Amino acid sequence: MAILAALCLVLASLNIWQAYRAMTAPMRLENEALSASLRAVTGMAEQRTRDDAKLMADLERIADRGQRVRIEYRSIAAKQPLPEQCAPGQQRVDAINRALSGATNQESSP
């Protein structure tokens, strides 16, 4: 009789354990899905941090280059003033381009 009682207790315990596992299965699946999503978001955040640093460095380099070009343009324009016959328009643009490229005024203007 004690053996039957022990077997009933073991079977009841197994049934309770199976019922618990069945009830918590959807929660475990949701937990796994949320954990995978969290890992993906963490990876994206780390990549964004690396990209932001790289983009800021690129932006700084572009700004420095723009500043240098502006300073070079101003110094070239100051050293080589435009002839008086240059009026606003295409002739002025051509004269500025010649001045910036270091060309002499030997070219004939239209």
Residue, then its C-alpha position, 0 to 999 in steps of 0.5 A: m500500500a505504501i508503494l502505491a501511495a508513493l507512486c501516486l505521489v510521484l505521478a501527481s508531482l509529474n502531472i503538476w510539473q507538466a501542467y506548470r511547464a504547459m502554462t509557462a511555455p508561452m511566457r518562456l517563448e515571449n521571454e526568448a523573443l524579447s531577449a533576442s530583440l534586446r540583443a539586436v537593439t543593443g547591437m544597433a546601439e553599439q553600431r550607432t555609437r561607432d557610426d556617430a563617432k566616425l560621422m563626426a570625424d568626417l564632418e570635422r574633416i569636411a569643415d576643416r577642408g572648407q575653412r582651408v579652401r575659404i582661406e586659400y580663396r580669400s588669399i588668392a583673391a586678395k593677391q590677384p584682384l580682378p581686372e576692371q573690365c570684369a563685370p558680374g556674370q560669366q566673365r567674372v566667374d571665368a576670371i575668378n576661376r583663372a585666378l584660383s587655378g593660377a593661370t595668367n591673364q594671357e587668355s583672351s576674354p570674349 
